[in-house]
Amino acid sequence: MTFSKAGGASVKTKTLLAKDGEMRRDEYQTETNQKIVYLDLPAGRFILLPEAKLFADLSSEAGGGLDPSDRQDTDSESFPDRLLNTDPIAARYEKMGGEVVNGRNTSKYRVLVNTSTGGTVSNRETLIWIDEALGLPLKSETVTSNGDRTDMELSGIVLEVDKHLFEIPDGYKKVAPREIRERLNTHD
């Protein structure tokens, strides 16, 4: 993914994903180039720090504060109000035809989203390419009305997954989630 502010610098991130049935591996690179791996396995949810050869079991922690997808902004005063008073969002989808992306056949769509916030209307346009065989988005480009841009592209798609990706490697030391959290906070 590439995030670009209008007239500013770009920030690129890379995420590696692997899935085999109910097993999933998400691998992230932090801003300080530290690798973090999340494993969702039948035995539980784990976080790994490969450079330190450490892992922790997150299954027993509610949220654990370690997974960006688990974070919830649920300020006690504003959360119920936000649920009850959400602004309407209007989205319009237009099929633009077929295109080949990274050697894969896709259907290209334009999605126009209008949101109203505090009396103003903001427009956002997204182009999205859906892989016809996999039913997954392979690429998207989003531009906001102020010129900010987000680009996402999947590459290196492999349909046969190495089973070792879903194992905690030999030699890793099990620690408490708190220790992983502390290590991440000292490297940021």
SELODO-563350 format. One record per atom (N, C-alpha, C, O, CB): residue in one letter; x, y, z. Coordinates in steps of 0.1 Angstrom, whole numbers, padded with zeros to 4 digits, always signed. Atoms other than C-alpha are relative to their C-alpha. Glycine has a CB too. Layout:
# SELODO-563350
AXYZ
...
***
This chain:
# SELODO-563350
M+0008-0012+0000
M+0000+0000+0000
M+0009+0012+0000
M+0020+0013+0006
M-0010+0000+0012
T-0007-0013+0000
T+0011+0035-0007
T-0010+0011+0004
T-0021+0012-0002
T+0006+0003-0014
F+0008-0011-0005
F-0003+0065+0012
F+0007+0013-0004
F+0018+0015+0000
F-0003-0001+0015
S-0006-0012+0005
S+0003+0099-0004
S-0009+0012+0004
S-0021+0012+0001
S+0003+0000-0015
K+0007-0012-0003
K-0007+0133+0010
K+0001+0009-0012
K+0012+0009-0019
K+0006+0007+0013
A-0001-0009+0012
A-0015+0159-0017
A+0012+0009+0002
A+0014+0016+0012
A-0013+0009+0000
G-0012-0008+0000
G+0018+0176-0025
G+0010-0004+0010
G+0020+0003+0012
G-0004+0014+0002
G-0009+0004-0011
G+0036+0156+0002
G+0007-0013-0004
G+0006-0018-0015
G-0007-0001+0013
A-0007+0012+0001
A+0057+0126+0007
A-0009-0012+0000
A-0020-0011+0006
A+0011-0001+0010
S+0007+0013+0000
S+0045+0090+0002
S+0006-0009+0011
S+0017-0009+0014
S+0000-0007-0014
V-0004+0011-0010
V+0046+0062+0028
V-0005-0013-0006
V-0016-0015-0009
V-0007+0003+0014
K+0003+0014+0006
K+0048+0026+0015
K+0000-0010+0012
K+0009-0009+0020
K+0010-0003-0011
T+0000+0011-0009
T+0038-0004+0036
T-0001-0013-0008
T-0006-0013-0019
T-0011+0002+0010
K+0001+0013+0007
K+0041-0040+0027
K-0005-0010+0011
K+0000-0011+0022
K+0014-0005-0005
T+0006+0010-0009
T+0020-0068+0043
T+0000-0013-0008
T-0005-0013-0020
T-0014+0004+0004
L+0000+0013+0006
L+0024-0105+0035
L-0011-0007+0007
L-0012-0008+0019
L+0014-0007+0001
L+0011+0008-0005
L-0007-0126+0039
L+0000-0014-0006
L+0003-0016-0017
L-0014+0007-0004
A+0001+0013+0004
A-0012-0163+0038
A-0012-0006+0007
A-0014-0003+0018
A+0013-0009+0003
K+0012+0006-0006
K-0044-0183+0043
K-0001-0014-0005
K+0001-0017-0017
K-0013+0008-0003
D+0002+0014+0003
D-0051-0220+0044
D-0012-0005+0008
D-0010-0008+0020
D+0013-0010+0002
G+0012+0003-0007
G-0086-0229+0054
G-0003+0011+0011
G-0004+0023+0008
G+0001-0014+0007
E+0002-0010-0011
E-0091-0213+0089
E+0013+0005+0005
E+0013+0014+0013
E-0007-0007+0011
M-0013-0005-0004
M-0054-0207+0093
M+0004+0012-0008
M+0002+0013-0020
M+0011-0011-0001
R-0004-0012+0006
R-0040-0173+0086
R+0013+0006+0006
R+0015+0004+0018
R-0012+0011+0001
R-0012-0006-0004
R-0007-0155+0087
R+0001+0014-0006
R-0001+0016-0018
R+0013-0008-0005
D-0001-0014+0004
D-0003-0117+0086
D+0014+0004+0004
D+0017+0003+0016
D-0011+0009+0006
E-0014-0005-0003
E+0033-0103+0084
E+0001+0014-0003
E-0001+0018-0015
E+0010-0009-0008
Y-0001-0015+0001
Y+0039-0066+0089
Y+0014+0004+0002
Y+0022-0002+0009
Y-0009+0007+0009
Q-0013-0006-0003
Q+0070-0044+0088
Q-0004+0013+0007
Q-0011+0021+0001
Q+0008+0002-0013
T+0003-0012-0007
T+0069-0016+0114
T+0008+0012-0007
T+0017+0009-0015
T+0004-0001+0015
E-0007-0012+0005
E+0082+0020+0107
E+0015-0002+0003
E+0023+0004-0004
E-0006+0012+0006
T-0015+0002-0004
T+0115+0009+0124
T+0005-0013-0006
T+0015-0018-0002
T+0001+0000+0015
N-0004+0012+0008
N+0117-0021+0100
N+0001-0013+0009
N+0008-0022+0006
N+0014+0002-0006
Q+0002+0012-0008
Q+0108-0046+0128
Q-0011-0008-0006
Q-0022-0003-0009
Q-0002+0003+0015
K+0010+0009+0005
K+0089-0076+0115
K-0009-0005+0011
K-0004-0009+0022
K+0006-0012-0008
I+0010+0006-0009
I+0057-0087+0133
I-0009-0009-0007
I-0013-0006-0018
I-0009+0012+0007
V+0008+0011+0006
V+0038-0119+0125
V-0011-0003+0009
V-0009-0006+0021
V+0009-0012-0004
Y+0012+0005-0007
Y+0003-0128+0136
Y-0004-0013-0006
Y-0005-0014-0018
Y-0012+0010+0000
L+0005+0013+0005
L-0008-0164+0133
L-0014-0003+0007
L-0015-0003+0019
L+0010-0011+0004
D+0013+0005-0004
D-0045-0175+0136
D+0000-0014-0003
D+0000-0018-0015
D-0012+0008-0006
L-0001+0014+0001
L-0044-0212+0142
L-0011-0007+0008
L-0017+0000+0016
L+0014-0006+0004
P+0010+0007-0008
P-0068-0238+0155
P+0004+0000+0015
P-0005+0000+0024
P-0002-0015-0004
A-0005+0000-0014
A-0046-0238+0187
A-0001+0014+0007
A+0001+0015+0019
A+0014-0005+0001
G+0001-0014-0005
G-0051-0200+0191
G+0006+0011-0009
G+0009+0008-0020
G+0007+0000+0014
R-0005-0011+0007
R-0039-0166+0181
R+0014+0004+0006
R+0015+0005+0018
R-0010+0012+0001
F-0013-0003-0005
F-0002-0158+0184
F+0007+0012-0007
F+0003+0015-0019
F+0009-0013-0003
I-0008-0011+0006
I+0022-0129+0178
I+0015-0005+0001
I+0019-0010+0011
I-0002+0013+0007
L-0014+0004+0001
L+0058-0135+0167
L+0009+0012-0003
L+0005+0020-0011
L+0002-0011-0010
L-0011-0010+0003
L+0089-0112+0167
L+0011-0008-0005
L+0020-0013+0003
L+0003+0009+0012
P-0011+0009+0005
P+0112-0131+0143
P+0014+0004+0003
P+0022-0005+0006
P-0002-0001-0015
E-0014-0004-0003
E+0143-0110+0149
E+0004-0004+0014
E+0016-0007+0016
E+0001+0015-0002
A-0003+0004-0013
A+0141-0117+0186
A-0003-0014+0004
A+0000-0019+0014
A-0008+0009+0010
K+0004+0015-0002
K+0128-0153+0182
K-0008-0001+0012
K-0006-0010+0021
K+0013-0008+0001
L+0009+0001-0011
L+0100-0146+0206
L-0014-0002-0005
L-0017+0002-0017
L+0000+0013+0009
F+0014+0000+0004
F+0063-0154+0205
F-0009+0000+0013
F-0004-0003+0024
F-0004-0013-0008
A+0010-0001-0011
A+0032-0149+0227
A-0013-0005-0004
A-0017-0004-0016
A-0001+0014+0006
D+0014+0005+0003
D-0002-0165+0229
D-0010+0011+0004
D-0011+0015+0015
D-0003-0013+0008
L+0009-0011-0002
L-0028-0138+0225
L-0014-0005+0002
L-0024+0002+0005
L-0001+0009-0012
S+0014+0006-0001
S-0058-0162+0228
S-0006+0003+0013
S-0019+0005+0013
S+0001-0015-0001
S+0006-0003-0013
S-0063-0155+0265
S-0002+0014+0003
S-0009+0018+0012
S+0009-0007+0011
E+0001-0015-0002
E-0060-0117+0262
E-0012+0005-0009
E-0013+0002-0021
E+0013+0007-0004
A+0011-0006+0008
A-0092-0098+0251
A+0006+0012-0007
A+0008+0022-0001
A-0011+0004+0010
G-0005-0011+0008
G-0078-0077+0223
G+0015+0000+0001
G+0022+0001-0009
G-0006+0013+0004
G-0014+0000-0002
G-0043-0077+0238
G+0007+0013-0003
G+0018+0015+0001
G+0006-0010-0008
G-0006-0012+0003
G-0037-0042+0225
G+0012-0001-0010
G+0019+0009-0012
G+0005+0007+0012
L-0011+0002+0009
L-0013-0056+0200
L-0004-0001-0015
L+0005+0002-0023
L+0008-0013+0003
D+0004+0001+0014
D-0033-0062+0168
D-0007+0012-0004
D-0017+0016+0002
D-0009-0013-0001
P+0007-0012+0004
P-0042-0031+0149
P-0014-0002-0004
P-0023+0007-0003
P+0008+0006-0012
S+0014+0003+0004
S-0074-0048+0136
S-0009-0002+0012
S-0021-0001+0011
S-0001-0012-0009
D+0008+0002-0012
D-0085-0054+0172
D-0003+0013+0008
D-0012+0014+0016
D+0007-0009+0010
R+0002-0013-0007
R-0083-0017+0183
R-0013+0005-0003
R-0018+0006-0014
R+0011+0009-0004
Q+0013-0007+0001
Q-0115+0000+0190
Q+0000+0013+0007
Q+0004+0014+0018
Q-0012-0009+0005
D+0000-0014-0006
D-0120+0037+0196
D-0014+0001+0006
D-0024+0005+0000
D+0002+0011-0011
T+0013+0001-0006
T-0148+0032+0221
T-0001+0009+0012
T-0005+0005+0023
T-0003-0014+0004
D+0001-0009-0011
D-0146+0063+0243
D-0014+0000+0005
D-0024+0001-0002
D+0004+0015-0005
S+0013+0002-0007
S-0174+0058+0268
S-0010+0010-0002
S-0022+0007-0004
S+0002-0003+0014
E+0010-0011+0002
E-0190+0092+0263
E-0005+0001-0014
E-0017+0004-0017
E+0005+0013+0005
S+0003-0002+0014
S-0189+0094+0225
S-0005-0012-0007
S-0011-0011-0018
S+0011+0007-0007
F+0003+0012+0008
F-0193+0058+0214
F-0015-0002-0002
F-0018-0004-0014
F+0006-0012+0007
P+0014+0002+0003
P-0231+0054+0219
P-0005+0011-0009
P-0014+0008-0018
P-0008-0001+0013
D+0005-0011+0008
D-0237+0088+0204
D+0004-0002-0015
D-0003+0001-0024
D+0006+0014+0005
R-0004+0002+0014
R-0216+0079+0173
R-0008-0011-0006
R-0011-0010-0018
R+0015-0003+0000
L+0008+0011+0006
L-0236+0047+0168
L-0014+0005-0004
L-0019+0001-0014
L-0001-0011+0010
L+0014-0005+0002
L-0269+0066+0170
L-0001+0011-0010
L-0011+0013-0016
L-0006+0004+0013
N+0000-0012+0008
N-0259+0097+0150
N+0010-0001-0011
N+0019+0008-0012
N+0001+0012+0009
T-0009+0001+0011
T-0240+0085+0120
T-0005+0007-0012
T-0017+0007-0015
T+0003-0015-0003
D+0004-0007+0013
D-0240+0106+0088
D-0002-0010-0011
D+0005-0020-0011
D+0011+0010-0003
P+0003+0009+0011
P-0254+0089+0057
P+0012+0000-0010
P+0018+0011-0012
P-0013+0004-0007
I-0011+0002+0010
I-0229+0076+0032
I-0007-0006-0012
I-0014-0016-0012
I+0011-0009+0005
A+0005+0004+0012
A-0239+0073-0004
A+0011-0005-0009
A+0021+0002-0011
A-0008+0011-0007
A-0010+0005+0009
A-0219+0050-0027
A-0007-0004-0013
A-0018-0010-0013
A+0007-0012+0007
R+0005+0003+0013
R-0224+0045-0064
R+0011-0009-0007
R+0023-0004-0007
R-0004+0012-0009
Y-0010+0009+0006
Y-0207+0016-0083
Y-0002+0000-0015
Y-0014-0001-0020
Y-0001-0015+0006
E+0001+0000+0014
E-0200+0017-0120
E+0010-0011-0006
E+0022-0009-0003
E+0003+0014-0007
K-0009+0010+0006
K-0186-0013-0139
K+0006+0006-0013
K-0001+0012-0021
K-0007-0013-0004
M-0007-0007+0010
M-0159+0000-0163
M+0006-0010-0011
M+0012-0006-0020
M+0011+0008+0005
G-0005+0010+0009
G-0150-0033-0181
G+0010-0009+0006
G+0013-0009+0018
G+0005+0007-0013
G-0010+0010-0004
G-0123-0059-0180
G+0014+0006-0002
G+0016+0014-0011
G-0002-0013-0007
E-0014-0004+0002
E-0086-0054-0176
E+0009-0011+0006
E+0005-0019+0015
E+0003+0013+0008
V-0010+0009-0005
V-0055-0076-0170
V+0009+0007+0010
V+0015+0017+0006
V+0008-0007-0012
V-0009-0005-0010
V-0036-0069-0138
V+0009-0011+0005
V+0005-0021+0010
V-0008+0007+0012
N-0010+0010-0004
N-0004-0088-0130
N-0003-0013-0006
N-0001-0024+0000
N+0001-0001+0015
G+0003+0013+0007
G-0014-0114-0156
G-0013-0007+0004
G-0016-0018+0000
G+0011-0009+0003
R+0012+0006-0004
R-0048-0120-0140
R-0012+0009-0006
R-0011+0021-0006
R-0001+0000+0015
N+0011-0006+0006
N-0082-0112-0156
N-0008+0007+0012
N-0012+0000+0022
N-0009-0010-0008
T+0007-0008-0010
T-0101-0085-0136
T-0012+0007-0006
T-0012+0010-0018
T+0009+0009+0008
S+0011-0010+0004
S-0133-0065-0137
S+0003+0013+0007
S+0005+0013+0020
S-0014-0006+0004
K-0003-0013-0006
K-0127-0028-0131
K-0013+0007+0003
K-0022+0008-0005
K+0009+0008-0010
Y+0012-0008-0005
Y-0152-0007-0111
Y+0005+0013+0004
Y+0016+0015+0009
Y-0007-0008+0011
R-0002-0013-0006
R-0154+0029-0102
R-0010+0001+0011
R-0022-0001+0009
R-0001+0012-0010
V+0008-0002-0012
V-0168+0036-0067
V+0000+0014+0004
V+0011+0019+0007
V+0003-0010+0012
L+0001-0014-0004
L-0180+0071-0059
L-0007+0000+0014
L-0018-0005+0015
L-0007+0009-0010
V+0006-0001-0013
V-0186+0078-0022
V-0001+0014+0004
V+0008+0022+0003
V+0010-0008+0010
N+0003-0013-0005
N-0202+0109-0008
N-0003-0001+0015
N-0012-0009+0018
N-0011+0007-0008
T+0004+0000-0014
T-0202+0115+0029
T-0002+0015+0004
T+0005+0024-0001
T+0012-0006+0009
S+0002-0013-0005
S-0215+0145+0048
S+0005+0001+0014
S+0001-0008+0022
S-0015+0004-0001
T-0005-0002-0014
T-0197+0158+0079
T-0001+0014+0003
T+0005+0023-0003
T+0015-0005+0000
G+0002-0014-0004
G-0208+0189+0097
G-0005+0009-0010
G+0000+0021-0011
G+0013+0004+0006
G+0005-0009+0010
G-0227+0203+0068
G+0007+0000-0013
G+0003+0006-0022
G-0002+0013+0006
T-0008+0000+0013
T-0200+0197+0042
T-0001-0014-0006
T-0002-0024+0001
T+0015+0005+0002
V+0000+0013+0007
V-0199+0170+0016
V+0014-0003-0005
V+0020+0006-0012
V-0011+0000-0012
S-0013+0003+0005
S-0167+0152+0009
S-0002-0012-0010
S-0010-0021-0008
S+0010-0004+0011
N+0000+0010+0011
N-0162+0131-0023
N+0013-0008+0000
N+0023-0002+0002
N-0003+0007-0013
R-0012+0008+0001
R-0139+0102-0027
R-0003-0010-0012
R-0014-0015-0013
R+0002-0008+0013
E+0002+0009+0011
E-0134+0081-0058
E+0010-0011+0001
E+0022-0009+0004
E+0002+0008-0014
T-0009+0012-0001
T-0120+0046-0058
T-0002-0008-0013
T-0013-0010-0018
T-0003-0009+0012
L+0000+0009+0011
L-0110+0025-0088
L+0004-0013+0006
L+0014-0014+0014
L+0009+0004-0012
I-0003+0013-0006
I-0110-0012-0079
I-0001-0011-0011
I-0010-0011-0019
I-0010-0004+0012
W-0001+0011+0010
W-0100-0043-0099
W-0002-0013+0008
W+0006-0016+0017
W+0014+0000-0007
I+0003+0012-0007
I-0116-0075-0088
I+0004-0012-0009
I+0000-0013-0021
I-0016-0001+0003
D-0005+0012+0007
D-0099-0108-0098
D-0013-0009-0003
D-0020-0013+0006
D+0010-0008+0008
E+0012+0007+0003
E-0126-0127-0117
E+0000-0015+0005
E-0011-0020+0009
E-0001-0001-0015
A+0000+0014-0005
A-0114-0162-0107
A+0000-0001+0015
A-0007-0010+0021
A+0013-0007-0005
L-0001+0001-0015
L-0106-0155-0070
L-0011+0008+0007
L-0014+0005+0019
L+0013+0005+0004
G+0010-0008-0007
G-0133-0129-0063
G+0006+0010+0010
G-0001+0014+0019
G-0011-0008+0006
L-0007-0009-0010
L-0107-0107-0045
L+0004+0013-0007
L+0007+0013-0019
L+0012-0008+0005
P-0006-0012+0006
P-0097-0071-0051
P+0015-0002-0001
P+0022-0004+0009
P-0003+0012+0009
L-0015+0001+0003
L-0062-0072-0067
L+0006+0014+0001
L+0018+0015+0004
L+0002-0006-0014
K-0005-0014+0000
K-0058-0034-0069
K-0010+0010+0003
K-0022+0008-0001
K+0007+0002-0014
S+0009-0011-0002
S-0074-0002-0058
S+0008+0013+0000
S+0020+0013+0004
S-0008-0002+0013
E-0005-0014+0000
E-0067+0035-0062
E-0011+0009+0006
E-0022+0010+0000
E+0005+0005-0014
T+0010-0009-0006
T-0085+0060-0039
T+0006+0014+0000
T+0017+0016+0004
T-0004-0005+0014
V-0004-0014+0000
V-0083+0098-0043
V-0012+0007+0007
V-0023+0006+0003
V+0002+0005-0014
T+0010-0008-0007
T-0101+0121-0019
T-0001+0014-0006
T+0008+0017-0015
T+0004+0002+0015
S+0002-0013+0006
S-0114+0156-0027
S+0012+0009+0002
S+0014+0019-0005
S-0013+0006+0005
N-0011-0009-0002
N-0083+0172-0012
N+0013-0005-0006
N+0024+0001-0005
N+0002+0001+0016
G-0012+0005+0008
G-0059+0151-0034
G+0008-0011+0007
G+0017-0016+0001
G+0009+0012-0002
D-0007+0012-0006
D-0048+0125-0008
D-0003-0012-0008
D-0014-0014-0014
D-0004-0001+0015
R+0002+0012+0008
R-0043+0092-0024
R+0005-0013+0007
R+0015-0012+0015
R+0008+0001-0013
T-0003+0013-0006
T-0042+0055-0013
T+0000-0010-0011
T-0010-0012-0018
T-0009-0004+0012
D-0001+0010+0010
D-0030+0028-0037
D+0003-0013+0007
D+0012-0014+0016
D+0011+0003-0011
M-0002+0013-0005
M-0032-0009-0029
M+0001-0010-0012
M-0006-0009-0022
M-0011-0005+0010
E-0001+0010+0011
E-0020-0038-0051
E+0005-0013+0006
E+0015-0013+0013
E+0009+0005-0011
L-0004+0013-0004
L-0018-0075-0044
L+0010-0005-0011
L+0007-0004-0023
L-0012-0010+0002
S-0010+0006+0010
S+0012-0093-0061
S+0005-0013+0006
S+0003-0015+0018
S+0011+0010-0003
G-0006+0013-0004
G+0029-0126-0059
G-0010-0010+0005
G-0008-0017+0015
G+0010+0003+0011
I+0011+0009-0005
I-0004-0145-0055
I+0004-0015-0003
I+0008-0018-0015
I-0013+0003-0007
V-0003+0014+0001
V+0003-0182-0049
V-0012-0008+0006
V-0016-0005+0017
V+0014-0004+0007
L+0012+0007-0004
L-0026-0207-0046
L+0004-0012+0009
L-0004-0017+0016
L-0008-0004-0011
E-0004+0011-0008
E-0005-0235-0030
E+0009+0006+0011
E+0019+0013+0009
E+0009-0010-0008
V-0007-0006-0011
V+0006-0225+0005
V+0009-0010+0007
V+0006-0021+0009
V-0011+0005+0010
D-0010+0007-0008
D+0037-0237+0024
D-0006-0002+0014
D-0007+0008+0021
D+0014+0007+0000
K+0006+0002-0014
K+0023-0253+0056
K+0009+0005+0011
K+0004+0007+0022
K-0002-0015+0002
H-0009-0005-0010
H+0054-0242+0075
H-0002+0015+0004
H+0002+0019+0014
H+0015-0002-0005
L+0004-0014-0003
L+0041-0206+0073
L-0009+0001+0012
L-0009+0011+0019
L-0006+0007-0012
F+0010+0000-0011
F+0015-0216+0100
F+0006-0007+0012
F-0002-0011+0020
F-0012-0006-0005
E-0006+0006-0012
E+0040-0230+0125
E+0009+0010+0007
E+0014+0019+0001
E+0008-0012-0004
I-0010-0008-0007
I+0059-0213+0153
I+0013-0007-0001
I+0015-0019+0002
I-0004+0001+0015
P-0013+0007+0003
P+0095-0220+0143
P+0007-0005+0013
P+0005+0000+0024
P+0009+0009-0007
D-0008+0005-0011
D+0118-0241+0165
D+0010+0011+0005
D+0014+0019-0003
D+0008-0013-0004
G-0010-0009-0005
G+0140-0221+0188
G-0006+0013+0005
G+0001+0022+0011
G+0010+0003-0010
Y+0007-0012-0005
Y+0114-0194+0196
Y-0004-0002+0015
Y-0008-0013+0019
Y-0013+0003-0009
K+0003+0000-0015
K+0109-0185+0233
K-0014+0006+0002
K-0017+0016-0003
K+0011+0007+0008
K+0013-0005-0003
K+0074-0182+0246
K+0001+0011+0011
K+0007+0008+0022
K-0010-0011+0004
V+0000-0011-0011
V+0068-0149+0266
V-0014+0005+0002
V-0023+0001-0006
V+0010+0012-0004
A+0013-0006-0002
A+0039-0130+0280
A-0003+0010-0010
A+0006+0017-0015
A-0001+0005+0015
P+0004-0011+0010
P+0020-0107+0256
P+0006+0014+0005
P+0009+0022-0004
P-0015+0001-0002
R-0005-0012-0005
R+0031-0079+0279
R+0014+0003-0004
R+0018+0014-0008
R-0001+0000+0016
E-0014-0001+0004
E+0068-0085+0270
E+0001+0004-0014
E+0009+0012-0018
E+0008-0013+0003
I+0000-0004+0014
I+0060-0083+0233
I-0004+0015-0001
I+0002+0022-0009
I-0010-0009-0008
R+0005-0014+0000
R+0041-0051+0239
R+0011+0010+0004
R+0013+0020-0003
R-0012+0002+0009
E-0011-0008-0005
E+0070-0036+0258
E+0011+0001-0010
E+0017+0012-0013
E+0006-0005+0013
R-0010+0000+0010
R+0095-0046+0231
R-0004+0009-0012
R+0004+0017-0017
R+0003-0014-0005
L+0005-0008+0011
L+0073-0030+0204
L+0000+0015+0004
L+0004+0023-0005
L-0014-0004-0004
N+0001-0014-0004
N+0069+0002+0224
N+0014+0006+0001
N+0016+0018-0001
N-0006+0001+0014
T-0013-0006-0001
T+0107+0006+0229
T+0007+0001-0013
T+0016+0009-0015
T+0009-0009+0009
H-0005-0002+0013
H+0114+0002+0192
H-0007+0010-0008
H-0002+0014-0019
H-0001-0014-0007
D+0007-0010+0008
D+0089+0027+0180
D+0005+0014+0002
D+0000+0024-0004
D-0015+0000+0003
***
